């Protein structure tokens, strides 16, 4: 359990007490509040977002599960490469799911503060998410993978995936990227 932590963001502040986090949006970001509530609610059943306990439109607050873990940046620095590869694969699978749902998460090329690794992988901060006919979560996350590892994939496989968003093309892309680490 964690008590009395506070995080400040551009659109909100988050207060942590025990196992709960309360996100309080600034009044001018009411639309962002509704997007956060919407996407957390839609994605709840998949298990990669914090559980939402309640929200209050009057106060612009969202009470949710506090996930105590390492930000992905810290995880990548502290863990051995095989563990890092497993987490990157799982994150990429989540990005694929978001792409298939036509949800653009944003910030997936800089996910340092938006992915928490604990006993599970959790994506946070959906206040800037939006629907998109051509989301780029996977391709943005590929950029991040390239920055933090020496793994990369030929552009041909990326373009093929971007044209179709099909599972077949995603699986080929994923296999080519993690070829030395097939699991």
Secondary structure, DSSP 8 states (H G I E B T S, - for coil): -EEEEEEE-SSEEEEEEETEEEEEE-GGGHHHHHHHHHHHHHHGGGTSS--EEEEETTTTEEEEE---SEEHHHHHHHS-HHHHHHHHHHHHHHHHHHHHTTEE-S-TTSGGGTEEESSSEEE---TT-EE-TT--HHHHHHHHHHHHSS----HHHHHHHHHH--HHHHHHHHHHHTGGG--
